[in-house]
């Protein structure tokens, strides 16, 4: 069990990077930036024992990704029944798995660079799992939740142009693997605070308009099933991020599709955890 509750990774006004505890009512960038908090004396992600807090407070100037790096990002496609229906796909018998590379990781309030080749841009608000210790071939006698470090919010940014069958061969990964196409944050919430993720609510907004809204109990494959499946013959390394799927309401499912444009702002919020907010910056 991690020693933290609501872990915040941030940069102070002097450019120093720290970890600290975010209060339960600090859910947005506006709530977090400017906070005076006592940082941990060390990195809680690298220490199983509880770490002391500094006696001196420092000011949060910038909220960073809760992880400085990740070995890999897994995505689970078509994991909400209504999303599978809007995409015109049958309910899968096993989790639909794709990966995003480490450089897809981005912070909760960073601009997302969109290259000229990445067209038909879409959002996917998701609950993300962070693995806390290496896992492989988890036996039926063990609980996959024992391997969870915490939960955070993510946006599985996607270029549907590269996801179309004639370009992808029905493989999702490449369309979602561009640099910074996986912003997460704003904090990492431990399982002590979230014992039952299915009770959470997710909402995604584009320029303030609600596009996705769902309770997280609509998952086809729940979190234990996802983790157990991914561990089959494969080592899930500590720090691995798992994006658990998106509900209905993506741009591709609208008629006509409402693709993201340069300057559009996407917010993804999950109750208890908080909200990330990223602007799409198309390269000219």
Secondary structure, 3 states (H helix, E strand, C coil): CCCCCEEEEEEECCCCEEEEECCCCCCCHHHHCCCEEEEECCCHHHCCCCCCEEEEEEEEEEECCCCCCCCCEEEEECCEHHHHHHCCCCCCCCCEEEEECHHHEECCCCCEEECCCCCCEECCEEEEEEECCCECCCCCCCCHHHHEEEEEEEEECEEHHHHCHHHHCCCCHHHHCCCCCEEEEEEEECCCCCCCHHHCEEEEEECCEEEEEEECCCECCCHHHHHHHHCCCCCECCCCEEEEEECCCCHHHCCCCCCCCCCCEEEEEECCCEEEEEEEEECC
